[in-house]
């Protein structure tokens, strides 16, 4: 388990959406590079790891797919200026995917999928999960990478009730659809995109939009055509455990 210097002091209170940022890790900035290294050092206990993947696998997968956008959850009042600060502040990770399987929702072309999401154990139970899934933050990032999207969709393991509570508190509802997963049945949850006129805290800058066909250096070209073909076939590459993890302290399932 990675030691997080200062994390106990910083996580002593509850954190709200005004204290948390979502920082894209595909932008090539100095801050993104620091947070990428911090996320690659994350660990989860086995009982949580069975519900989601770690960036050691999911970050390279996202880097190789132009339809996926990895981001770090940052719980720090101030800039990330070095490795130690990045290690303290990187409270979790997630990926937004513009390609959905057709069985998840009625209109996958108008949705974006949250996947590979988790909050690190050091930050669980402090409100970071709810804040990072809240409409002001997650919706702003979703609209930045997928301006066509009208809803945010996720799949959560039926046994992961702690995560379900976080998503419910963040406005997600069960759709009634259940899909198979590597660790058991997964409930599909969704929330309509909420265009609140709030500052964009996904990157710490003023409100801005990235073109939907923006391409990160190093990502393979031609992925959009393959993704469109996969969408038409109703398929989505999805490995075991590549769902959404826990965002609060886990309780035994009843």
C-alpha positions in Angstrom: 0.0 0.0 0.0 1.4 3.4 -1.0 1.9 5.8 1.9 0.3 9.2 1.4 2.2 11.8 3.3 -0.1 14.4 4.8 -3.3 12.6 3.5 -4.6 12.0 7.0 -4.4 15.7 7.8 -5.9 16.8 4.5 -8.7 14.2 4.6 -9.7 15.1 8.2 -12.9 16.8 7.0 -15.6 16.3 4.4 -14.9 17.7 0.9 -17.4 19.3 -1.4 -17.7 19.9 -5.1 -16.0 23.4 -4.6 -12.9 21.7 -3.1 -12.5 18.9 -5.7 -11.3 19.1 -9.3 -11.4 16.6 -12.2 -8.2 16.9 -14.2 -7.9 15.3 -17.6 -4.8 13.1 -17.9 -4.6 13.2 -21.8 -3.7 16.9 -22.1 0.1 16.7 -21.9 0.3 19.4 -19.2 2.9 19.3 -16.3 0.1 18.8 -13.8 -1.4 16.0 -15.8 2.0 14.3 -16.0 2.4 14.5 -12.2 -1.1 13.1 -11.6 -0.6 10.3 -14.1 2.5 9.1 -12.1 0.5 9.4 -8.8 -2.4 7.4 -10.2 -0.2 4.7 -11.5 1.0 4.1 -7.9 -2.5 3.6 -6.5 -3.6 0.4 -4.8 -7.0 -0.9 -3.6 -7.8 -3.7 -1.1 -8.9 -7.0 -2.8 -12.5 -6.6 -1.7 -12.7 -3.3 -3.7 -10.3 -4.3 -6.5 -12.7 -7.0 -7.7 -15.1 -4.2 -8.7 -12.8 -2.0 -10.8 -9.4 -1.8 -12.5 -6.4 0.2 -11.5 -4.7 2.8 -13.8 -1.7 0.4 -14.3 -4.1 -1.3 -16.8 -7.0 1.2 -17.5 -4.8 4.2 -18.2 -2.8 2.6 -21.0 -6.1 1.2 -22.4 -7.5 4.8 -22.4 -4.3 6.2 -24.0 -4.7 3.7 -26.8 -8.4 4.6 -27.5 -9.3 8.1 -28.8 -12.8 7.6 -27.5 -11.7 7.3 -23.9 -10.7 10.2 -21.6 -8.9 9.4 -18.4 -9.0 11.9 -15.5 -7.8 12.2 -11.9 -9.8 13.3 -8.9 -7.9 16.0 -7.2 -8.6 17.0 -3.6 -6.2 19.8 -3.0 -6.7 23.5 -2.4 -4.0 24.8 -4.7 -1.9 23.8 -7.6 -0.2 20.4 -8.0 3.4 21.5 -8.1 5.5 18.3 -7.5 5.4 14.6 -7.0 4.6 14.8 -3.3 1.8 17.2 -3.8 0.4 15.0 -6.6 0.6 11.9 -4.4 -1.3 13.7 -1.6 -3.9 15.2 -3.9 -4.7 12.4 -6.4 -7.7 11.0 -4.6 -9.1 8.8 -7.4 -9.4 8.1 -11.0 -12.0 7.5 -13.8 -12.5 7.3 -17.5 -15.2 8.7 -19.7 -15.9 6.6 -22.8 -17.9 7.9 -25.8 -18.7 4.4 -27.0 -21.4 2.4 -25.3 -22.9 -1.0 -25.9 -26.3 -0.8 -27.4 -27.8 -2.9 -24.6 -26.9 -0.4 -21.9 -29.3 2.4 -22.9 -31.9 3.1 -25.6 -29.8 5.8 -27.3 -26.1 5.0 -26.8 -25.1 7.7 -29.4 -26.4 10.3 -27.0 -24.7 9.0 -23.8 -21.2 8.9 -22.3 -20.0 6.0 -20.1 -18.2 6.4 -16.7 -15.9 3.4 -16.2 -12.8 2.4 -14.2 -13.8 4.8 -11.5 -12.7 4.6 -7.9 -11.7 6.7 -4.8 -8.6 5.7 -3.0 -9.0 4.2 0.5 -7.3 7.2 2.1 -10.0 9.5 0.8 -13.1 7.3 1.2 -15.8 8.3 3.6 -14.9 12.0 3.2 -17.4 13.1 0.6 -14.9 13.0 -2.3 -16.8 10.3 -4.1 -20.1 12.2 -4.1 -18.4 15.5 -5.0 -16.5 13.9 -7.9 -19.7 12.4 -9.3 -21.7 15.6 -8.8 -23.4 17.5 -11.6 -21.2 20.6 -11.4 -18.0 18.5 -11.8 -18.7 15.3 -13.7 -21.2 16.9 -16.0 -18.9 19.7 -17.0 -16.2 17.1 -17.9 -18.6 14.9 -19.7 -19.8 17.8 -21.8 -16.2 18.8 -22.5 -15.3 15.5 -24.0 -18.7 14.5 -25.4 -20.8 17.6 -26.2 -23.3 15.4 -28.0 -24.2 13.4 -24.8 -27.5 13.9 -23.0 -26.9 11.4 -20.2 -24.1 9.9 -18.2 -24.2 6.1 -17.7 -22.3 3.7 -15.5 -22.4 0.0 -14.5 -22.0 -0.9 -10.9 -21.7 -4.4 -9.4 -24.9 -5.5 -7.7 -22.9 -6.4 -4.6 -21.1 -3.0 -4.4 -23.8 -1.3 -2.4 -21.4 1.3 -1.0 -20.8 2.6 -4.5 -24.5 2.5 -5.3 -25.2 4.8 -2.3 -22.6 7.3 -3.6 -24.1 7.3 -7.1 -27.6 7.6 -5.8 -26.6 10.6 -3.7 -25.0 12.1 -6.8 -28.3 11.9 -8.8 -27.9 8.6 -10.6 -30.9 6.2 -10.8 -31.2 2.6 -11.7 -32.5 2.1 -15.2 -33.7 -1.5 -14.5 -31.1 -3.0 -17.0 -28.7 -5.6 -15.7 -25.7 -6.8 -17.7 -23.2 -9.5 -16.9 -19.8 -8.6 -15.4 -16.6 -10.4 -14.5 -17.4 -10.2 -10.8 -21.2 -10.7 -11.1 -24.3 -8.9 -12.4 -23.9 -5.2 -13.0 -26.7 -2.7 -12.5 -26.9 0.1 -15.1 -27.4 3.6 -13.6 -27.8 6.9 -15.5 -28.3 10.6 -15.0 -29.3 13.2 -17.5 -26.7 15.8 -18.2 -27.4 19.0 -16.2 -26.2 22.2 -17.9 -25.8 24.3 -14.7 -24.0 27.6 -15.4 -21.2 26.8 -13.0 -17.4 27.5 -13.4 -15.5 24.7 -15.1 -13.4 23.1 -12.4 -12.4 20.2 -14.5 -9.2 21.9 -15.4 -9.0 25.0 -13.1 -9.7 27.3 -16.0 -12.6 29.3 -17.4 -15.4 27.5 -19.2 -14.2 26.1 -22.5 -15.0 23.3 -24.9 -12.7 20.8 -26.5 -13.8 19.8 -30.0 -15.2 16.3 -30.0 -12.6 15.1 -32.5 -9.6 16.4 -30.6 -6.7 14.0 -30.8 -4.1 13.6 -28.1 -0.5 13.1 -29.4 0.5 9.5 -29.2 -3.0 8.1 -29.5 -3.6 5.9 -32.6 -5.4 7.4 -35.5 -8.3 5.7 -37.1 -9.9 4.9 -33.8 -13.0 6.9 -34.5 -13.8 4.7 -37.5 -13.3 1.6 -35.5 -15.3 3.0 -32.6 -18.2 3.9 -35.0 -18.1 0.4 -36.4 -18.1 -1.1 -32.9 -21.1 1.1 -32.0 -23.0 -0.1 -35.0 -22.3 -3.7 -34.0 -23.5 -2.9 -30.5 -20.1 -3.9 -29.0 -17.8 -2.4 -26.5 -14.4 -3.6 -25.4 -14.7 -4.2 -21.7 -12.4 -6.3 -19.5 -13.2 -8.0 -16.2 -13.4 -5.5 -13.4 -13.5 -2.5 -15.7 -16.6 -1.2 -14.0 -16.9 1.4 -11.3 -15.4 1.1 -7.8 -16.3 2.1 -4.4 -16.6 5.8 -3.4 -17.3 5.3 0.3 -16.3 3.0 3.0 -17.6 -0.4 2.1 -20.1 -2.3 4.3 -20.8 -6.0 4.0 -23.6 -6.6 1.6 -26.8 -7.7 3.3 
